Amino acid sequence: MTARITPFLLGTLLVLVLGGCAAGGDVSRPIPTATVAAPSAAHRAVIVLPGRGDDLDSLQRRNLAAVIQRHWPEADVILTGLTMPFYKEGRATTRLHDEVVAPMRERGYREIWLLGISLGGMGAILYEHEHPGETDGILLLSPYLGEAALQDEIRNAGGLAKWKPGPHQALGPDTFQRELWRTLKSWQDHAVRAQAIWLSYGTEEPFRTPIGLMAPALPADHVLALPGRHDWDLWLRAAGTLLDRAAGARVDAARGAREPSRTFAPLNSSVEPSTDATNGSGTRR
């Protein structure tokens, strides 16, 4: 049964704001997006979910779209402005599906991938919670995984494999993080889906401990630990390596084969991949 994320996220996600500034956004309008058209015929769409400190404008200034298309030239890149206000509204993943993912699927792409950075990584996991198997693959760069108390519970149980999350519960202030980790545990219990998930993090970043706790849920070669901190220098390096590793993955085995579309509707808009990379070293989430 699909659970709807309710406005309790306002309180839970404020934890993220305390450590620094979060990007804004107008929730009365559709999630802003910009499509970077593939340099060759596109059969993949990669939807990018930003971290706490980024929005659509800053994503366009980064070199991420160019990195993605250097490794996957057949991919259209859809940058999104799914920023903190959309999570606070309590409908971030519902709107992500209705306004971005479903329209991309209707366009006939053979594969749709999510790439989530930090807060966006958490958003990608929550999307999987609500729409399991809807995407063909997920790339997680330094995902934010909540607070320490539940992580200690999992660690004390002997790790994610031995942890018992209890009965499935509706998402709420007291159950949100438990349901997040239930989704991670489901990948360990369902190896086929885990083949479509890819993870990277920095060995010097603050989230390395909880990420290490989730890592056993994935195949060993799907997890990449690189020297670096929680910043764009790390994420740009990690993205290229994960894309190379994922390129040969049999994503149809994760979701069941889809019939490839013969044609695509014209793109409504496109922007050129930035050639002016900004690899800011400021810590983001």
C-alpha contacts under 8 A as a table, 3 or more apart, distances in Angstrom:
res1	aa1	res2	aa2	distance
2	T	129	H	7.75
2	T	130	E	5.19
2	T	131	H	7.13
3	A	130	E	6.01
3	A	170	A	6.25
3	A	171	L	6.76
4	R	91	R	7.63
4	R	94	T	7.39
4	R	130	E	7.19
4	R	171	L	7.23
5	I	8	F	7.95
5	I	9	L	7.68
5	I	90	G	5.61
5	I	91	R	6.03
5	I	92	A	7.84
5	I	93	T	7.58
5	I	94	T	7.82
5	I	171	L	6.19
5	I	172	G	7.84
6	T	9	L	6.71
6	T	89	E	7.86
6	T	90	G	4.54
6	T	91	R	6.64
6	T	171	L	7.24
6	T	172	G	7.09
7	P	10	L	5.76
7	P	88	K	6.27
7	P	89	E	5.67
7	P	90	G	3.96
7	P	91	R	7.52
8	F	11	G	5.72
8	F	12	T	6.60
8	F	88	K	7.77
8	F	90	G	6.85
8	F	172	G	6.14
8	F	173	P	5.51
9	L	12	T	4.89
9	L	13	L	5.51
9	L	14	L	7.98
9	L	87	Y	6.38
9	L	88	K	5.37
9	L	89	E	7.54
9	L	90	G	5.81
9	L	173	P	7.47
10	L	13	L	5.67
10	L	14	L	6.18
10	L	87	Y	7.18
10	L	88	K	4.21
10	L	89	E	6.96
10	L	90	G	7.18
11	G	14	L	5.38
11	G	15	V	7.47
11	G	88	K	7.88
11	G	173	P	7.82
12	T	15	V	6.04
12	T	173	P	7.05
13	L	16	L	5.40
13	L	17	V	7.18
13	L	87	Y	7.64
13	L	88	K	7.11
14	L	17	V	5.08
14	L	18	L	6.71
15	V	18	L	5.64
15	V	19	G	7.88
16	L	19	G	6.37
16	L	20	G	7.84
16	L	52	R	7.79
16	L	285	R	7.53
17	V	20	G	5.62
17	V	21	C	6.18
17	V	22	A	6.08
17	V	52	R	7.97
18	L	21	C	7.81
21	C	52	R	7.75
21	C	53	G	6.31
22	A	52	R	5.15
22	A	53	G	4.83
22	A	54	D	7.49
22	A	83	T	7.91
22	A	84	M	6.60
23	A	52	R	6.23
23	A	53	G	5.16
23	A	54	D	5.67
23	A	55	D	5.87
23	A	83	T	6.10
23	A	84	M	6.55
24	G	55	D	7.44
24	G	83	T	6.37
24	G	84	M	6.66
24	G	85	P	6.31
25	G	55	D	7.98
25	G	81	G	7.44
25	G	82	L	7.93
25	G	83	T	6.21
25	G	84	M	7.50
25	G	85	P	5.87
25	G	86	F	7.39
26	D	29	R	5.86
26	D	85	P	7.34
27	V	30	P	6.98
27	V	31	I	7.42
27	V	85	P	6.64
27	V	86	F	5.91
27	V	89	E	7.50
29	R	32	P	7.97
30	P	99	E	7.10
31	I	80	T	6.88
31	I	81	G	6.03
31	I	82	L	6.14
31	I	95	R	7.66
31	I	96	L	7.61
31	I	99	E	7.02
31	I	100	V	7.95
32	P	56	L	6.95
32	P	80	T	5.78
32	P	81	G	5.12
32	P	82	L	7.44
33	T	56	L	6.85
33	T	78	I	6.44
33	T	79	L	5.43
33	T	80	T	4.41
33	T	81	G	6.20
34	A	56	L	7.58
34	A	78	I	5.73
34	A	79	L	5.24
34	A	80	T	6.68
34	A	269	S	7.09
34	A	270	S	6.53
34	A	271	V	6.84
35	T	76	D	6.83
35	T	77	V	5.68
35	T	78	I	4.50
35	T	79	L	6.30
35	T	267	L	8.00
35	T	269	S	6.16
35	T	270	S	4.74
35	T	271	V	6.19
36	V	65	A	6.98
36	V	76	D	5.83
36	V	77	V	5.04
36	V	78	I	6.34
36	V	79	L	7.77
36	V	270	S	4.95
36	V	271	V	4.93
36	V	272	E	5.95
36	V	273	P	6.38
37	A	42	A	7.97
37	A	75	A	7.60
37	A	76	D	4.83
37	A	77	V	6.59
37	A	267	L	7.80
37	A	270	S	5.62
37	A	271	V	7.08
37	A	272	E	7.53
38	A	41	A	6.67
38	A	42	A	5.82
38	A	69	Q	6.77
38	A	73	P	5.97
38	A	74	E	5.68
38	A	75	A	5.27
38	A	76	D	4.65
38	A	77	V	7.33
39	P	69	Q	7.59
39	P	73	P	5.98
39	P	74	E	6.98
40	S	73	P	6.03
40	S	74	E	5.41
41	A	74	E	5.68
42	A	45	A	7.65
42	A	73	P	7.83
42	A	74	E	4.44
42	A	75	A	5.21
42	A	76	D	6.09
42	A	109	Y	7.70
43	H	74	E	6.03
43	H	75	A	6.31
43	H	76	D	7.89
43	H	109	Y	5.09
43	H	110	R	5.44
43	H	111	E	6.63
44	R	74	E	6.32
44	R	75	A	4.51
44	R	76	D	6.24
44	R	109	Y	5.60
44	R	110	R	6.05
44	R	111	E	4.78
44	R	112	I	5.82
44	R	113	W	7.60
45	A	75	A	5.31
45	A	76	D	4.83
45	A	77	V	5.83
45	A	78	I	6.97
45	A	104	M	7.43
45	A	109	Y	6.65
45	A	111	E	6.40
45	A	112	I	4.88
45	A	113	W	6.20
46	V	75	A	6.57
46	V	76	D	6.31
46	V	77	V	4.87
46	V	78	I	6.00
46	V	112	I	6.02
46	V	113	W	4.76
46	V	114	L	5.78
46	V	115	L	6.72
47	I	77	V	6.10
47	I	78	I	4.70
47	I	79	L	6.05
47	I	80	T	7.15
47	I	101	V	7.95
47	I	112	I	7.52
47	I	113	W	6.12
47	I	114	L	4.89
47	I	115	L	6.00
48	V	77	V	7.40
48	V	78	I	6.15
48	V	79	L	4.98
48	V	80	T	5.93
48	V	114	L	6.08
48	V	115	L	4.80
48	V	116	G	5.93
48	V	117	I	7.91
48	V	120	G	7.95
49	L	79	L	7.10
49	L	80	T	5.89
49	L	81	G	7.28
49	L	82	L	6.23
49	L	114	L	7.39
49	L	115	L	6.14
49	L	116	G	4.69
49	L	117	I	6.29
49	L	120	G	4.59
49	L	121	G	7.24
49	L	123	G	7.44
49	L	124	A	7.56
50	P	53	G	7.85
50	P	54	D	5.69
50	P	55	D	6.36
50	P	56	L	7.85
50	P	59	L	7.29
50	P	80	T	7.09
50	P	81	G	6.92
50	P	82	L	6.68
50	P	83	T	6.92
50	P	116	G	6.39
50	P	117	I	5.49
50	P	118	S	7.46
50	P	119	L	6.93
50	P	120	G	5.01
51	G	54	D	5.54
51	G	55	D	7.91
51	G	83	T	7.60
51	G	116	G	7.55
51	G	117	I	5.05
51	G	118	S	4.98
51	G	119	L	4.64
51	G	120	G	5.12
51	G	121	G	7.75
51	G	284	R	6.50
51	G	285	R	4.88
52	R	83	T	6.68
52	R	84	M	6.45
52	R	118	S	7.28
52	R	119	L	5.59
52	R	120	G	7.61
52	R	284	R	6.31
52	R	285	R	4.55
53	G	284	R	5.51
53	G	285	R	6.23
54	D	57	D	7.84
54	D	58	S	5.64
54	D	59	L	6.56
54	D	83	T	7.44
54	D	284	R	7.94
55	D	58	S	5.43
55	D	59	L	6.15
55	D	80	T	7.45
55	D	81	G	4.90
55	D	82	L	7.23
55	D	83	T	6.17
56	L	59	L	5.11
56	L	60	Q	6.27
56	L	79	L	6.51
56	L	80	T	5.59
56	L	81	G	4.39
57	D	60	Q	5.21
57	D	61	R	6.58
58	S	61	R	5.03
58	S	62	R	6.50
59	L	62	R	5.23
59	L	64	L	7.48
59	L	79	L	6.85
60	Q	63	N	7.59
60	Q	65	A	7.87
60	Q	79	L	7.47
60	Q	273	P	7.73
60	Q	274	S	6.73
61	R	274	S	6.16
61	R	276	D	7.00
61	R	277	A	6.64
61	R	278	T	6.58
62	R	65	A	7.65
62	R	274	S	6.63
62	R	276	D	7.36
62	R	277	A	5.11
62	R	278	T	5.22
62	R	279	N	7.07
63	N	66	A	5.44
63	N	67	V	6.26
63	N	236	L	7.57
63	N	273	P	7.04
63	N	274	S	5.55
63	N	275	T	6.65
63	N	276	D	6.99
63	N	277	A	4.66
63	N	278	T	6.87
64	L	67	V	4.96
64	L	68	I	6.15
64	L	236	L	6.31
64	L	239	A	7.97
65	A	68	I	5.14
65	A	69	Q	6.24
65	A	77	V	6.18
65	A	273	P	5.65
65	A	274	S	7.39
66	A	69	Q	5.15
66	A	70	R	5.95
66	A	273	P	5.07
66	A	274	S	6.64
66	A	275	T	7.68
67	V	70	R	5.11
67	V	71	H	6.57
67	V	236	L	7.15
67	V	239	A	7.38
67	V	240	G	6.25
68	I	71	H	5.48
68	I	72	W	5.76
68	I	73	P	7.58
68	I	75	A	7.72
68	I	77	V	7.62
68	I	239	A	7.26
68	I	240	G	6.75
68	I	243	L	7.19
69	Q	72	W	4.61
69	Q	73	P	4.38
69	Q	74	E	7.14
69	Q	75	A	6.27
69	Q	76	D	7.81
69	Q	77	V	7.83
70	R	73	P	5.74
71	H	240	G	6.55
71	H	243	L	6.32
71	H	244	D	6.38
72	W	75	A	5.61
72	W	243	L	7.26
72	W	247	A	7.53
82	L	86	F	6.25
82	L	87	Y	7.94
82	L	92	A	7.30
82	L	96	L	7.84
82	L	120	G	7.92
83	T	86	F	5.80
83	T	87	Y	7.04
84	M	87	Y	5.17
84	M	88	K	6.21
85	P	88	K	4.93
85	P	89	E	6.10
86	F	89	E	5.07
86	F	90	G	6.82
86	F	91	R	6.59
86	F	92	A	5.09
87	Y	90	G	5.29
87	Y	91	R	6.40
87	Y	92	A	4.89
88	K	91	R	7.92
88	K	92	A	7.99
89	E	92	A	7.15
91	R	94	T	5.24
91	R	95	R	5.92
92	A	95	R	5.32
92	A	96	L	6.01
92	A	123	G	7.73
93	T	96	L	4.78
93	T	97	H	6.18
93	T	123	G	6.86
93	T	126	L	6.85
93	T	127	Y	5.28
93	T	130	E	7.63
94	T	97	H	5.28
94	T	98	D	6.24
94	T	127	Y	7.86
95	R	98	D	5.01
95	R	99	E	5.53
95	R	100	V	7.58
96	L	99	E	5.50
96	L	100	V	5.32
96	L	101	V	6.31
97	H	100	V	5.65
97	H	101	V	4.73
97	H	102	A	5.59
97	H	127	Y	7.92
98	D	101	V	6.55
98	D	102	A	5.61
98	D	103	P	7.28
99	E	102	A	6.78
99	E	103	P	6.60
100	V	103	P	5.61
100	V	104	M	6.26
101	V	104	M	5.16
101	V	105	R	6.23
101	V	112	I	7.75
102	A	105	R	5.02
102	A	106	E	6.22
103	P	106	E	5.01
103	P	107	R	6.39
104	M	107	R	5.15
104	M	108	G	7.12
104	M	109	Y	6.89
104	M	112	I	7.61
105	R	108	G	5.55
105	R	109	Y	5.98
105	R	112	I	7.24
106	E	109	Y	7.74
107	R	264	F	5.90
107	R	265	A	6.14
108	G	260	P	7.37
108	G	261	S	5.21
108	G	263	T	7.29
108	G	264	F	6.14
109	Y	112	I	6.72
109	Y	260	P	7.39
109	Y	261	S	6.74
109	Y	264	F	7.66
110	R	258	R	6.82
110	R	259	E	7.45
110	R	260	P	5.32
110	R	261	S	6.74
111	E	135	T	7.47
111	E	136	D	5.58
112	I	135	T	5.45
112	I	136	D	5.40
112	I	137	G	7.00
113	W	135	T	5.72
113	W	136	D	5.61
113	W	137	G	4.81
113	W	138	I	5.57
113	W	139	L	7.54
114	L	124	A	6.57
114	L	135	T	7.13
114	L	137	G	6.55
114	L	138	I	4.80
114	L	139	L	6.16
115	L	120	G	7.77
115	L	121	G	7.22
115	L	124	A	7.41
115	L	138	I	5.88
115	L	139	L	4.59
115	L	140	L	5.99
115	L	141	L	7.55
116	G	119	L	7.36
116	G	120	G	4.21
116	G	121	G	3.83
116	G	122	M	7.28
116	G	123	G	7.02
116	G	124	A	5.81
116	G	138	I	7.74
116	G	139	L	6.35
116	G	140	L	5.18
116	G	141	L	6.15
116	G	143	P	7.22
117	I	120	G	4.64
117	I	121	G	4.82
117	I	140	L	6.29
117	I	141	L	4.80
117	I	142	S	6.18
117	I	143	P	6.09
117	I	235	W	7.87
117	I	285	R	7.57
118	S	121	G	4.89
118	S	122	M	6.60
118	S	140	L	7.77
118	S	141	L	6.21
118	S	142	S	5.00
118	S	143	P	4.04
118	S	144	Y	4.99
118	S	284	R	7.56
118	S	285	R	4.90
119	L	122	M	5.14
119	L	123	G	6.31
119	L	143	P	6.29
119	L	144	Y	5.47
119	L	285	R	5.48
120	G	123	G	4.70
120	G	124	A	6.12
120	G	143	P	7.10
121	G	124	A	5.02
121	G	125	I	6.36
121	G	139	L	8.00
121	G	140	L	5.27
121	G	141	L	6.48
121	G	142	S	7.05
121	G	143	P	4.30
121	G	144	Y	6.45
122	M	125	I	5.12
122	M	126	L	6.19
122	M	143	P	5.58
122	M	144	Y	5.49
122	M	145	L	6.32
123	G	126	L	5.05
123	G	127	Y	6.06
124	A	127	Y	4.98
124	A	128	E	6.33
124	A	138	I	7.28
124	A	140	L	7.81
125	I	128	E	5.02
125	I	129	H	6.30
125	I	180	L	7.05
125	I	183	T	7.19
125	I	184	L	7.78
126	L	129	H	4.80
126	L	130	E	6.39
126	L	180	L	6.50
126	L	183	T	7.96
127	Y	130	E	5.23
127	Y	131	H	5.78
127	Y	132	P	7.56
128	E	131	H	4.95
128	E	132	P	4.57
128	E	133	G	6.72
128	E	134	E	7.38
128	E	183	T	7.45
129	H	132	P	5.72
129	H	179	E	7.87
129	H	180	L	7.29
129	H	183	T	5.84
131	H	134	E	5.54
132	P	135	T	7.89
133	G	136	D	6.97
133	G	193	R	7.28
133	G	254	A	7.37
133	G	255	R	5.94
134	E	255	R	7.62
135	T	138	I	7.29
136	D	196	A	6.72
136	D	251	V	5.66
136	D	252	D	7.30
136	D	254	A	7.03
136	D	255	R	6.58
137	G	196	A	4.59
137	G	197	I	5.76
137	G	198	W	7.94
137	G	251	V	6.72
138	I	196	A	6.41
138	I	197	I	4.92
138	I	198	W	6.23
139	L	197	I	6.13
139	L	198	W	4.84
139	L	199	L	6.02
139	L	242	L	7.45
140	L	143	P	5.92
140	L	197	I	7.71
140	L	198	W	6.07
140	L	199	L	4.75
140	L	200	S	6.34
141	L	199	L	6.09
141	L	200	S	5.10
141	L	201	Y	6.02
141	L	235	W	6.32
141	L	238	A	7.40
141	L	239	A	7.50
142	S	199	L	7.58
142	S	200	S	6.05
142	S	201	Y	4.62
142	S	202	G	7.24
142	S	207	F	6.93
142	S	208	R	7.90
142	S	211	I	7.51
142	S	230	H	7.08
142	S	235	W	7.95
143	P	201	Y	7.96
143	P	207	F	7.70
143	P	211	I	7.37
144	Y	207	F	6.85
144	Y	285	R	7.21
145	L	177	Q	7.83
145	L	180	L	7.72
145	L	181	W	7.96
145	L	207	F	7.96
145	L	210	P	6.74
145	L	211	I	7.40
146	G	177	Q	6.31
147	E	150	L	6.78
147	E	151	Q	7.05
148	A	151	Q	5.01
148	A	152	D	6.02
149	A	152	D	5.19
149	A	153	E	6.48
150	L	153	E	4.93
150	L	154	I	6.35
150	L	177	Q	7.50
150	L	178	R	7.17
151	Q	154	I	5.09
151	Q	155	R	6.14
151	Q	210	P	6.72
151	Q	213	L	7.79
152	D	155	R	4.97
152	D	156	N	5.96
153	E	156	N	5.13
153	E	157	A	6.21
154	I	157	A	5.11
154	I	158	G	6.69
154	I	159	G	5.39
154	I	160	L	5.96
154	I	163	W	5.55
155	R	158	G	5.31
155	R	159	G	4.83
155	R	160	L	7.40
155	R	213	L	7.50
156	N	159	G	7.09
157	A	160	L	7.78
157	A	162	K	6.08
157	A	163	W	5.31
158	G	161	A	7.60
158	G	162	K	5.76
158	G	163	W	6.87
159	G	162	K	5.69
159	G	163	W	6.10
159	G	213	L	6.91
160	L	163	W	5.06
160	L	185	K	6.14
160	L	213	L	7.06
160	L	214	M	6.89
160	L	216	P	7.66
160	L	217	A	7.44
161	A	185	K	6.98
161	A	188	Q	7.05
161	A	217	A	7.80
165	P	168	H	7.86
165	P	178	R	6.76
165	P	182	R	6.35
168	H	179	E	7.50
169	Q	175	T	6.86
169	Q	179	E	7.51
170	A	175	T	7.27
171	L	174	D	7.93
171	L	175	T	5.53
171	L	176	F	5.17
171	L	179	E	7.08
172	G	175	T	5.17
172	G	176	F	5.47
173	P	176	F	5.93
174	D	177	Q	7.73
175	T	178	R	5.27
175	T	179	E	6.19
176	F	179	E	5.38
176	F	180	L	6.36
177	Q	180	L	4.86
177	Q	181	W	6.29
178	R	181	W	5.22
178	R	182	R	6.06
179	E	182	R	4.77
179	E	183	T	6.35
180	L	183	T	5.35
180	L	184	L	6.75
181	W	184	L	4.91
181	W	185	K	6.14
182	R	185	K	5.00
182	R	186	S	6.16
183	T	186	S	5.04
183	T	187	W	6.84
184	L	187	W	5.48
184	L	188	Q	7.10
184	L	214	M	6.67
184	L	217	A	6.69
185	K	188	Q	5.17
185	K	189	D	6.45
185	K	214	M	7.87
185	K	217	A	6.35
186	S	189	D	4.94
186	S	190	H	5.95
187	W	190	H	5.03
187	W	191	A	6.16
187	W	193	R	6.15
187	W	194	A	4.93
187	W	217	A	5.65
187	W	218	L	6.83
188	Q	191	A	6.04
188	Q	194	A	6.87
188	Q	216	P	7.29
188	Q	217	A	4.08
188	Q	218	L	6.42
189	D	217	A	7.87
190	H	193	R	5.81
190	H	194	A	6.55
191	A	194	A	4.91
191	A	195	Q	6.44
191	A	218	L	7.80
192	V	195	Q	5.42
192	V	196	A	7.57
192	V	253	A	6.85
192	V	254	A	5.34
193	R	196	A	5.59
193	R	197	I	7.26
193	R	254	A	4.89
193	R	255	R	7.51
194	A	197	I	5.29
194	A	217	A	7.28
194	A	218	L	5.51
194	A	219	P	7.06
194	A	254	A	7.82
195	Q	198	W	7.96
195	Q	218	L	7.28
195	Q	219	P	6.95
195	Q	222	H	7.78
195	Q	249	A	7.52
195	Q	251	V	7.64
195	Q	254	A	6.70
196	A	249	A	7.30
196	A	250	R	7.95
196	A	251	V	5.98
196	A	254	A	6.12
197	I	218	L	7.16
197	I	222	H	7.06
198	W	218	L	7.72
198	W	222	H	4.90
198	W	223	V	6.22
198	W	242	L	6.70
198	W	246	A	7.46
199	L	215	A	7.79
199	L	222	H	6.15
199	L	223	V	4.85
199	L	224	L	6.18
199	L	242	L	7.56
200	S	223	V	5.75
200	S	224	L	4.53
200	S	225	A	5.69
200	S	226	L	7.47
200	S	238	A	6.24
200	S	242	L	7.55
201	Y	205	E	7.54
201	Y	207	F	7.94
201	Y	208	R	6.64
201	Y	211	I	7.50
201	Y	224	L	6.61
201	Y	225	A	5.21
201	Y	226	L	6.39
201	Y	230	H	7.86
201	Y	234	L	7.84
201	Y	238	A	7.73
202	G	205	E	5.27
202	G	208	R	6.63
202	G	225	A	5.65
202	G	226	L	5.00
202	G	227	P	5.47
202	G	228	G	4.71
202	G	229	R	5.35
202	G	230	H	6.58
202	G	234	L	6.78
203	T	208	R	6.30
203	T	225	A	6.13
203	T	226	L	5.90
203	T	227	P	5.14
203	T	228	G	5.90
203	T	229	R	7.03
204	E	208	R	7.22
204	E	227	P	6.63
204	E	228	G	5.47
204	E	229	R	5.03
204	E	230	H	7.76
205	E	208	R	5.72
205	E	228	G	6.81
205	E	229	R	4.39
205	E	230	H	5.06
206	P	209	T	7.42
206	P	229	R	7.85
206	P	230	H	7.25
207	F	210	P	5.86
207	F	211	I	6.13
208	R	211	I	5.12
208	R	212	G	5.90
209	T	212	G	5.09
209	T	213	L	6.45
210	P	213	L	4.90
210	P	214	M	6.58
211	I	214	M	5.21
211	I	215	A	6.09
212	G	215	A	5.07
212	G	216	P	7.64
213	L	216	P	6.98
214	M	217	A	5.79
214	M	218	L	7.92
215	A	218	L	5.77
215	A	220	A	7.90
215	A	223	V	6.63
216	P	219	P	7.15
216	P	220	A	7.34
218	L	222	H	6.31
218	L	223	V	7.08
219	P	222	H	5.32
219	P	223	V	7.15
220	A	223	V	5.65
221	D	224	L	7.37
222	H	242	L	7.74
222	H	245	R	7.60
224	L	238	A	7.56
224	L	242	L	7.63
226	L	234	L	7.50
226	L	238	A	7.36
227	P	234	L	7.77
228	G	231	D	7.93
228	G	233	D	7.75
228	G	234	L	5.60
229	R	234	L	6.44
229	R	283	T	7.57
230	H	234	L	6.82
230	H	235	W	7.93
230	H	283	T	5.40
230	H	284	R	6.29
230	H	285	R	7.64
231	D	234	L	5.64
231	D	235	W	6.46
231	D	279	N	7.86
231	D	280	G	6.86
231	D	281	S	5.28
231	D	282	G	6.08
231	D	283	T	5.23
231	D	284	R	5.95
232	W	235	W	4.86
232	W	236	L	5.93
232	W	278	T	7.99
232	W	279	N	5.12
232	W	280	G	5.82
232	W	281	S	6.28
233	D	236	L	5.63
233	D	237	R	6.52
233	D	279	N	5.13
233	D	280	G	6.86
233	D	281	S	6.51
234	L	237	R	5.36
234	L	238	A	6.03
235	W	238	A	4.99
235	W	239	A	5.87
236	L	239	A	5.25
236	L	240	G	6.66
236	L	279	N	7.96
237	R	240	G	5.71
237	R	241	T	6.79
238	A	241	T	5.33
238	A	242	L	6.15
239	A	242	L	5.23
239	A	243	L	6.01
240	G	243	L	5.20
240	G	244	D	6.30
241	T	244	D	5.18
241	T	245	R	6.30
242	L	245	R	5.04
242	L	246	A	5.99
243	L	246	A	5.05
243	L	247	A	5.88
244	D	247	A	5.23
244	D	248	G	7.83
245	R	248	G	6.80
245	R	249	A	7.58
246	A	249	A	5.12
250	R	253	A	5.58
250	R	254	A	7.29
251	V	254	A	5.11
251	V	255	R	6.72
252	D	255	R	5.32
252	D	256	G	4.85
252	D	257	A	4.52
252	D	258	R	7.02
253	A	256	G	5.35
253	A	257	A	6.85
261	S	264	F	7.42
267	L	270	S	7.03
274	S	277	A	6.56
